C-alpha cells in the first residue's frame, strides 16, 4: 500500500509485524506481534485524529482511496449504466445508472477518476466536461419521471477547464444542473467521498441531504489553486496556508452549515478498509432516503430550496457585532 509521509512511523511498525509474521518461528512472536498491532492502531488513530487540512486533502487524493465505481460495486445491486447526453457524447468522468441499494431502486450519479494511468487520462482525472453534467441531468430527469430517488457520489478536483469544454458551455451546464436539481420532485442525497472541488462538485451536489466522509474535502477552490492566486505559487508552505484558510475539512463544513453529516472512516482512512466505509455510506443513504420518502414532492422542493438559499446568510445583529469588534 502506498504510504503518505506522515504515516511513516506506522509503516515502520507494519514492516516489523510483517517480518515477524513471515518468519519460520512466527508462533514464538505471537505476543510481540499482538503488541505491535496494538501500538500501530493507537498511533494510526492518533495520527488521523490530528490531521492538518492539507494532510486531509492528501488523504482524500490517496491513489488507493475508494472511488464512485468501487462504492457502486460494494453497495449497489443490478447496476445498469446509462450513457450519453444526446447533445455531444458520453463523458467517462461521470457515471450514471439505475441500481438497487438495499431494497430501494435508485439512480446513481458519480464522478469517476479511474485507477490505471490510461483510465485516469480517459476520465480526465475526474474532471467532467459539460456533456458529463448534461448526461447527469438527463438521467436525473428520468429518475424524477419514475419517482426514483437520486444518490450522488462527489469526487472531483473541479470541472474540466479546457477550451473545448468552455466552448461547449461548461458554466451553463453546471448552472443548469444547479437550477434543475433544486426543483426536482424526488429525493436527492449526496456524499463527498474524496474531493469536492468548486462548481465541478456542485454540479451533482444539490441534495436534500449532503454528507462528507471524514477525510474528504469540499471547497470553492483547491488549495493549490488558491495558493497560486494569493501567493503566485503553489508549494508545501502556501498549500498548507491555503488549505487552512479555506475551511475545507468535513468538520469545518459541518460547523459552517454547508453539509448535514460527517460519516466516520475506519482508522487510517477509507483506503485501509473500503468495505467498512461502504457499509457506513449505505446505512446513511438508506436512512436518509427512508426519511425523505415520507415527504411530499412539493415539500421536498421547498425545503431543498430553503436549505441552499440560507447558506451563507447572516443577520443584521451578526453584522453589527462584527463592525463593533
Residue pairs with C-beta under 8 A, 6 or more apart in sequence:
1 64
1 271
1 272
2 62
2 63
2 64
3 10
3 11
4 55
4 58
4 59
4 62
6 47
6 51
6 55
7 44
7 47
7 268
9 43
9 47
10 40
10 43
10 44
10 47
10 268
13 36
13 39
13 40
13 43
14 40
16 36
17 33
17 36
17 37
17 40
20 26
20 29
20 32
20 33
20 36
21 29
21 33
23 29
26 33
41 267
44 267
44 268
45 267
48 59
48 215
48 267
48 268
48 269
51 59
51 215
52 240
52 243
52 244
53 217
53 223
53 240
53 243
53 244
53 246
53 247
53 248
53 249
53 252
54 223
54 239
54 240
54 243
54 244
56 215
56 216
56 217
56 243
56 248
56 249
57 195
57 217
57 222
57 223
57 239
57 243
57 248
59 65
59 215
59 269
60 194
60 195
60 215
60 216
60 217
61 194
61 195
62 269
62 271
64 271
65 194
65 269
65 270
65 271
66 74
66 193
66 270
66 271
66 274
66 277
66 278
67 112
67 113
67 115
67 155
67 193
67 194
68 95
68 110
68 111
68 112
68 153
68 155
68 193
69 95
69 110
69 112
70 274
70 278
71 110
71 153
71 193
71 278
71 281
72 79
72 95
72 97
72 99
72 108
72 110
72 153
73 79
74 274
74 275
74 278
75 101
75 278
75 281
75 282
75 285
76 99
76 100
76 101
76 108
77 99
77 100
77 101
78 98
78 99
78 100
79 97
79 98
79 99
79 108
80 97
80 98
80 99
81 95
81 96
81 97
82 96
82 97
82 98
82 135
82 139
82 142
83 90
83 96
83 135
84 90
84 135
85 91
85 131
85 132
85 134
85 135
85 138
86 138
87 131
87 134
88 130
88 131
88 134
88 168
89 131
90 131
90 135
91 128
91 129
91 131
91 132
91 135
92 112
92 114
92 122
92 123
92 124
93 111
93 112
93 113
93 123
93 124
93 126
93 127
93 128
93 129
93 132
93 156
93 160
94 109
94 110
94 111
94 112
94 128
94 132
94 133
94 135
94 136
94 204
95 108
95 109
95 110
95 111
95 112
96 107
96 108
96 109
96 110
96 135
96 136
96 139
97 107
97 108
97 139
98 105
98 106
98 107
98 108
98 143
98 148
99 105
99 106
99 107
99 108
100 106
101 151
101 282
101 285
101 286
101 289
102 282
102 286
104 149
104 286
104 289
105 148
106 143
106 148
106 149
106 150
106 151
106 289
107 139
107 140
107 142
107 143
107 148
107 149
107 150
107 151
108 151
108 152
108 153
109 136
109 139
109 140
109 150
109 151
109 152
109 153
109 204
110 152
110 153
110 154
110 155
110 204
111 126
111 128
111 153
111 154
111 155
111 156
111 200
111 204
112 123
112 126
113 120
113 123
113 125
113 126
113 155
113 156
113 194
114 120
114 121
114 122
114 123
114 125
114 126
124 160
125 157
126 155
126 156
126 157
126 195
127 156
127 157
127 158
127 159
127 160
127 161
127 200
128 156
128 159
128 160
128 200
128 203
129 159
129 160
129 162
129 164
129 165
129 168
129 170
130 165
130 168
130 169
130 170
130 172
130 173
130 174
131 168
131 173
133 159
133 173
133 174
133 176
133 177
133 203
133 204
134 173
134 176
136 177
136 203
136 204
137 173
137 176
137 177
137 180
137 181
140 150
140 180
140 181
140 184
141 180
141 184
143 149
143 150
143 186
144 184
144 185
144 186
147 186
148 186
149 186
149 187
149 188
149 189
149 289
149 292
149 293
150 184
150 186
150 187
150 188
150 189
150 207
151 189
151 190
151 191
151 285
151 289
152 188
152 189
152 190
152 191
152 204
152 205
152 207
153 190
153 191
153 193
154 190
154 191
154 192
154 193
154 194
154 195
154 196
154 201
154 204
154 205
154 218
155 192
155 193
155 194
155 195
155 196
156 195
156 196
156 197
156 200
156 201
157 195
157 197
157 200
157 222
158 197
158 198
158 199
158 200
158 201
158 221
158 222
158 225
159 165
159 170
159 174
159 198
159 199
159 200
159 203
160 170
160 200
161 170
171 199
173 203
174 199
174 200
174 202
174 203
177 202
177 203
177 204
177 206
178 202
178 203
178 206
181 188
181 204
181 206
181 207
182 206
182 301
182 304
182 305
182 308
183 301
183 304
183 305
184 301
185 297
185 298
185 300
185 301
186 297
186 300
187 208
187 288
187 289
187 292
187 293
187 295
187 300
188 206
188 207
188 208
188 209
188 304
189 207
189 208
189 209
189 210
189 211
189 285
189 288
189 289
189 292
190 204
190 205
190 206
190 207
190 209
190 210
190 211
191 210
191 211
191 212
191 213
191 263
191 281
191 284
191 285
192 201
192 205
192 210
192 211
192 212
192 213
192 216
192 217
192 218
192 250
192 259
193 213
193 216
193 270
193 281
194 213
194 216
195 201
195 216
195 217
195 222
196 205
196 212
196 216
196 217
196 218
196 219
197 219
197 221
197 222
198 219
198 220
198 221
198 222
201 218
206 304
206 308
207 304
208 288
208 292
208 300
208 303
208 304
208 307
209 260
209 261
209 288
209 292
210 258
210 259
210 260
211 259
211 260
211 261
211 262
211 263
211 284
212 218
212 250
212 253
212 254
212 259
212 261
212 262
212 263
213 250
213 262
213 263
213 265
213 270
213 277
213 281
214 250
214 262
214 263
214 264
214 265
215 250
215 265
215 269
215 270
216 250
217 243
217 248
217 249
217 250
218 248
218 250
218 253
218 258
218 259
219 246
219 247
219 248
220 246
221 229
221 246
223 234
223 239
223 240
223 242
223 243
223 246
223 248
224 234
224 239
224 242
225 234
226 242
226 245
226 246
227 233
227 234
227 235
227 238
227 239
227 241
227 242
228 234
230 238
230 242
231 238
231 241
234 242
247 253
247 256
250 259
250 262
251 262
253 259
254 260
254 261
254 262
257 310
257 311
258 311
261 284
263 277
263 280
263 281
263 284
264 280
265 277
265 280
266 272
266 273
266 276
266 277
270 277
292 300
295 303
